């Protein structure tokens, strides 16, 4: 059993396991037998509901009747620790609801001004800024989430204060081994374009004359897609958003250390750094000077790097190709479109400042289970460990033999 071998437990996909103590224990025993030594349990997911007793967040039983009014974090931690494993509490940070299955208690819906506002083209090709829950059609650029999440605005200090309060609550109340953050970012280039963010951007940049949002960028529809035309302040806007996320990470890091120096802070991101400016999260080292990003001042942007604020980085190596050679054979755009290449990219931009845990999306290997085993092995060879997303795929498909490592 290895401490650097992790499995993620998403709430909805694993709700029958989480809600049944006996089933949870037997599943955790399977993890131990496979060599997994660390468990990442989602405790507040993108719905905004929590599976622990929170002063701030609504309990999951209000959203899904499978869950009773119980403290599932406490129950699961007891089982995890009794088996000698480490237990981590995961938060989907800047997602607080789901517009496809809404509920009045979702924080993103019930708190005025928290919801992110996105910029795109209407069906009539008219530029529009609207709330993420607006039912009107909107065609955006650089948005990577289409699962119906209600993202909240990281620029709004009320949302940041709320998220910090939730994280602190768990860090102080429960004997967790660490906190894992996910979705510490914007939806994409399309957000946030609210008047609130405009004002904060002007204060940050000291710009006094701006056409909003045209001076950030404009869009034009072609037969194939929507093309972007960078505005004169596009680079400054990228820097501002990365600065905002950096400030949040600094706040969380400081808060965790004040709670306990025994609680680790992990962040979960994608590994595709050349595209990550789109979501405003610069997980690189402050010492790395990024030349990849359009119109951003490389030196100024480098100051927004935040890997130093975390203890470890979970990096999503989300590619079916395991080796760089396979990526080349399949004519992928670059060798980082592979597990091996992803690892090299992650270490390149973080400069080895913190351990990196290669993270795999198991469903990608459903048609080639041999590759799943190869991908797990590659994570241990090229990075500081391996994380499997998600437990439900192992249980439902009985894939245990393909992720087995020697204890």
C-alpha positions, 0 to 999 in steps of 0.5 A: 500500500502506497501513500502516493497512490490515490483514488478519488471518490466523487459524490454522485457517482459513488453515492450508494457506496458512500451512504452504506458503511458496510459497502464503503468498508469493503470497497476500501479493502479492495483499494488497500488490496490494490495498493492504494494508500490514500483516499480523496473524498469529495465533501462539497461537489459542484452542486454546492451541497456537503456530505458533512455537518456544515455551519455554512453549506446545505447538507446533501440530504436536501438534494438527494434522498439517498443521503440521510442527515448523517456526517458521511465525512466522519463515517468514511474517515473512520473507516479509511483510517482504520485500514491504515489509509490516508483521508483527504477532503476535496472541494469543488471550489468555485462551482456552487450549483447545477442549472440542469438540476437546480435547487433553491438552496444552491449557494450559487442561486441563493446568493445575489451577485455570486454567479459568474457572468459569461460573454459570448455571441447570441444566435443572431451573432450579437455580443452578449454578457449574461449570467451562467444560468440564463436560458438564452443561447450563448456561443462562447470561446474557451469555455471547458465546462458544459456539465451545467455547473453554476460557477461563481465569480472568484473576483467576488470576495464574498464567494472567496470568504465563503469557500475559505470558511468551508475549507477551514471548517473541515480542516479544524473539525476533522482529522483529515490528512489533507485538503484537495482543491478542484475548480479553483479557476474560471469557466474559461475565457468567457468569464467573468465579465460582470460589471463587478469584475470590470470595476475590480479589473480597472482598479487592478490595472489602473486603466481609465479608458476602456470599451468593455468587453471589446477591449478584452476581445471580440468574436466573429463567427465563421463557417467552422467556428468562432474566431477571437480577435484580441483587444488592447487589454487582453493580456492585462485581463489574463494577468488580472484573472491569474492574480485573482486565483493566486490571491485565493490560493495564498489565502487558503494556504495561509489558513491551512497552515494556521489550522494545522501544519499536519494538514496537506494542501493539494490542488487538482488541475489539468496538465495542458499548461499551454492552454491554461490561461483560458481558465485563469489558473497559473499553477506554474512556479513563480520562477517560470517565465511563460512565453506561451500566452498571447499578449500577456507580459511574461514577467508579470504573468509569472508572478501569478504562479502559485505552485509554491502555495500547495504541498502537492499538485494533482495534474490531470494526464487525461490522454489515451496515449501513454507514451510520447511515441504513441501521441506522435503515431496518432498525429496528436498536436504535441507530445504533451497530449500523452501521459508521458508528455504531460508529466514532462510539461508539468515538471517543466513549468513547476520547476520541481518546486512541489511533488506532482501526482499524475492523475488519470481519467479511467474511462479513457481506457475502457476500450484498451484496458492494457493501456490503463495499466501502462498509464498507471505505471507511467505515472509512477515512473514519470511523476511522484505518484498516481491518482485514479479518477474515479472509484466508480469506474473501478467498482462498476467495471471491476477494473481492479486488476488493471490498477493493481500494484505491488504492496 
